[in-house]
């Protein structure tokens, strides 16, 4: 996969934990952790919308395309 998830960075900038954000956007902490740790295969636009609303950010602040050769 060539999409990097920078959700943990945005959460740290906003000083919000997984449990609190999950409650605010209406998903389980386990499902948010799956997304945050780049184990998700997909994300619903409604979930992405809710995350961006709560973190006051743009989708591009959370999702980043990277060349597979550049992944660490």
Residue, then its C-alpha position, 0 to 999 in steps of 0.5 A: x500500500x502506498x498510502x501513509x496514515x498520519x492520524x497519530x501526528x494530528x492527534x498529538x498536535x490536538x492533544x487528543x487520545x484514541x478513546x476520546x476521538x473515537x467517542x467523538x466520531x462514533x466508532x470504537x477505539x479498536x477500529x480507530x486504532x486499526x486506522x491509526x496503525x495503518x492496518x485498515x484496508x479502507x476508510x469511509x468518507x463519513x469517518x474521514x469527514x468526522x475525523x477532520x471535523x474533530x481534529x480541525x484538519x484537511x484529509x491531506x493532513x491525515x492521508x499521504x501518498x508515498x512511493x513504495x520505495x520511500x517507505x520506512 
